[in-house]
């Protein structure tokens, strides 16, 4: 894998680790409320769902890191595909900007990983 591909995969993994922190630990805090444009009442009611979602983002991040650690382009591409699917679904069902925050970086990373 090239250095630019590796760097972008690491950035996507860090982004998803940040999503884990936001959703699992900061959902009801001011930064979580601002980031996701939530009211405190809604954040409290949806906290369990957010923690579950954060855990899945952590799995995406862990899968990318694992793929890099074992030098497996296939594993990295698989987890990037998961990220893209999650980002496209989020853009279609929640907010279109999710595509640009989540899916687009993963698409670019996948293109760099796949390109030899």
C-alpha positions, 0 to 999 in steps of 0.5 A: 500500500502506498504512503498516501493510501495508508495516511488516508486510511489512518485518517478515516480510522481516526475519524471513526474513532472520533465518532465513537468518542462523540457518540458514546461519551460526548452525546449529551455534552455541549460538543455532542449537542452542537456537532449533531444539532441536538436538543438536550432532551432528545440527546438524553432520550436517544443516548442508548442508541447513540452509544450503540452507533458509536460502538459500531463506528469503533468497530469500523475504526478497529477493522481499518487499523487491523487491516493496516497492521496485518498489511491486508489490502483486502481487509482494509478495502472491506472495512472501507466498503463498510464505511462507504455503505454506512455513509451512503445510508446515513446521507440517504436517511439522516443528512446529506452532509454525512456523505461528505464527512463519512463516505467520500473520504472512504471512497478516496481512500479505497481508490488509493488502496486499490490503485497499485 
